[in-house]
Amino acid sequence: MSLHRIAVALFVLPAFTLSAQYSGPESVEYDPIGDRYFVSNTGSSVIKVRDQQGVVSDFASVNPAPYGLEIMGDTLFACSGGAVKGYLLTTGAQVFNRSLGATFCNGITTDGTFLYVTDFSGSRIYKVDVANNAHTTLVSNTAGTPNGIVWDPLGQRLVVVFWGTNAPIKSFDPVTGASTTLVPNTGLGNIDGITIDCQGRFLVASWSPDRITRYQSDLSGGGVDLGVPGLNNPADIDFDTVNDRVCIPNSGNNTVTLFDVDCTTTIQEGSAKAPRAFPNPTSDRLRLEPPLAQAEPYILLDARGLLVGGGMLRPGIDLDVTGLSKGLYTLQLTRAGAGIRFVKE
C-alpha cells in the first residue's frame, strides 16, 4: 500500500476562554507531567496554576513581576526583571535566582540542558547554565527587539520572533549565536510569542492583527491564520502536546484561551488519520492508533532534539519506553515523515 501525503485543513474545535482569574497574563506554560497550566501575571506578580477542571490557584509570588515561563526538569523558571528565577514544580518554593544584568528579560526556552532568555530592551539573548549557576551572553545584538523564543529540536536552533512593524522571524545557533533570518517580513506587527505544535509547525502570536498564525516547519509558503476567536494582545503562547491545545494568554483583557486543534496533517491511503500515541503520558509502553499497516523505521528524539533511540516498529507491537527518563519525546516515523510527540512520566 503506497503512502500519500494529503494536506488536511486545520479543523477548529472549541476554544475555552478563562477570565476573572488573571491580572495581566503574559505567559502560559503547560506541564505535561501534572497535566496543568502555569500562567504568569504581570499585574499581580503571581504565577497561577490552572488544572484540567478549571480550578485556578496561586503557585508562587515573583518580584519583579514574572514574564516568560519555561519548565526544565523539576523546576519552573520565570523571567523576572533582569533575572531568571526557578520554582519547584512540587511546592512552588524558590530554588534558583540568577541575575543576568539584563534590561528586561521577556522570553525563555530550553534545550533540556541550558535556558535561553531574550532581553527585550537590550536586544540580547542570554544562555543560562542552571547546573553551574552561570550564564553567558550568546547574542550581544539581535538587530531588533527580540520577544518570544522557542527551541526547535529538529532544526537544532533557537527561533525568535520580534516586536515592531512587519516583524521578522530569525534563528540563532545555540553554540555560536550566529543568526539567520527565516522570514524577513511576516506582515505582522508586534509578535509576542512563539511555540511549536504537535507536527513541528510554528505558531506565532501577534498584536497587529490579534491572531495566531501557523507556519510550516521550514517557515516556507507564508503563514495561515488559525482563526482563534476572542484574542486581545495575545502574548507568550505554549502548546499542550497531550491535549493538542494552543495555550494563549490575552494580556489585553485578562483572559487565557485554550484552543483545541486537530493535529492531523497526513493520512495513509485507506486510513482515517495519521497515527497518534496512546497512552500519553505513559510510564512503560506506547502504542500507535490506528495501528501501522506495515513495518516502519523510526528514530526517537528527546526534548533537545538528540537521538536517543531508533529501530523498526511493527504492526501490533508496542514500543517499550520504560528505560527513558521523564520528559517530552518525539517519535519520528522515517518513512511516513510523521512526528509524534509523547510524554514519558
Secondary structure, DSSP 4 states (H G I P E B T S, - for coil): --------PPPEEEEEEE-SS-SSEEEEEEETTTTEEEEEETTTTEEEEE-TT--EEEEEE-SSPEEEEEEETTEEEEEETTEEEEEETTT--EEEEEE---S-EEEEEE-SS-EEEEETTTTEEEEEETTTTEEEEEES--SS-EEEEEEETTTTEEEEEE-STT--EEEE-TTT--EEEEES--S-EEEEEEEE-TTS-EEEEEEETEEEEEE-TT--S--EE---TT-SSB-B-EEETTTTEEEEEETTTTEEEEEEE-------TT-SS--EEESSSBSSEEEEESPPSS-EEEEEE-TTS-EEEEEEE-TT--EE-TTSPSEEEEEEETTT--EEEEEE-
